[in-house]
Amino acid sequence: MLSFVSGNSLTKVAGAVIFCAVATIAAVDAEMEGMEVDQRDDGTFLVGSPTFYFDRALGSGGLHSESELWSPAKLRQRLLFNRMSVLPSWDVLPPSVWLKTGNELGDLIYQDFITTEDRPKNRTPILEGGFRSPSFKGFWVTARGFQDDHFSTRTFSYRKKMVDSEFALFGENYPLFSSVYAGAGYTGSKLNVSALAGEEYLWLFYESSRWIPVHYKPRVETRLDYGKLAATVVYEDAEYQNKRKKETGSRKEWNGSLRYGCGDACRKGFLHLSTGVAFRAVDDDGTVYSSLEDDRVLLPFMEMQFRVRNRFAARASFAVNDRDWLVQDSIEFSPAVPSKSGITLGVKNISGTRLNPMADTREFFDGDTISLTADGRMDLVQGYATFTDTVGNLEMGGRGSFWAEYGAETFDVEKYVVDDIMVYRHGDVDRIDDWIKGVTGELWMSVWYKEMFAFKALGGFERIDGEEKRFEVTPAEYFASFSADWLLRKSFRISHSLRYRSDAQWNLRSRDPMVIKGDWYWDATFEQQFPKQGLYLTGTLLHVIGDEVVETPNGAENRLRFVCTVKKTF
């Protein structure tokens, strides 16, 4: 039986909803694109590094995180072992020149003012600089160097022994990623093409909970967009090493995608179609810590959307090859209601043999082979209802859902291995051959005044019933948050977000569950804008009031940090 929220939990949820006041309109700047999850307030978001995190919105249904699920919308994201990631992003930025720096506070930013012997330890920075030139008859050039040293301190000493150099483009902090690229391109009315080449240091997080160092030298990425055709081709020459075990290896990989959408006539109608293929091909030599079956994967896919007068919409994507298949579809109905109000009733489904059919299929760990695929299939079905109502400058809304999942992906642990501060696991990817059920509820309220002010309040809860000890992560039960935006004199922006998340728990990465205690978090951005000159000066404070705790297995503390950016647009 599905057990609903207890009286005590209901009291907490009610208090959260009454107190909370958020605004997803508010835009606290992420320290880098792709790290917006660290400021998300609508679910369970646990950050272990800029490239590894658990990101699950409360109303998404199922037990998996968003980064674990492949979809055609993520074709140009990075595949980091078995997860999709924006960082390290090689998306070409708009014409501008920019510089970004910052620190986990505790560094020399304020040590000069401390005279006692008990001085804080040196902390790690963030560094970025780049430019993209204005177009000259459509042609442009670009270059960017960027790395985020945050989340690296706790595992620094252990990881340092695995590599034979500083393993970064700048400094000696052994950041989890360090990337540089340069290239050129052309932008026209229908044609956009770019070619980038560079070097990259990256630590990948594997199913065994190991950090694996990878050095791409070089990495080359080309993109072409012509009308409704989009193509991407990437070449990566990756070097692997483990100095402690005197292991080395290499992987030469080609990957990319081709996608074609229907033309203007189709888009003006009620049926939208697109089709394409994603591909990977690898050539491994020496000690490489994972493998891809047959050294290649080719995944054809199709997307469809059917819409009738903004009342009925059906969406579906299908991906299938000789090993796996993945289907994601939804149906929504919006009945006629008074103006400035809205009701949406929907059902969505995710079914497939694997959440990410593009990922490697085996991992190798101390003579053991870890299977990254599981027999059978998973099925997730979710029904939901959303309502909104607007009166003047006030909007209120809510969303409720019920979901059930059978065959959820999990990990069958055979044993744990403790190595210094690290905890590793042996076993295989498996399934929960039982139904897991969940019920969710969210309420929000928004208030705004012209372009000067925007404010929104949000609270939500979720109750999950199932074999919790087999969940990779037990998500937070409830959250509450508030945030707001001010734009003063159309040139000074203040954005802030205050939010609370209840306890979350990792169940399968160590002998005892790893509980991430609930806490309050506050972030803020201050930006002085000079629109006529195209100049923007931005400062952001992150993780100001929350405890500095480790949020993922073998991760590092999520610390208070400050990031500042200077950008000149063309």
Summary of the structure (lengths in Angstrom):
residues: 570
radius of gyration: 24.0
end to end distance: 60.2
largest distance: 72.8
contacts: 1893
relative contact order: 0.17
helix: 9%
strand: 58%
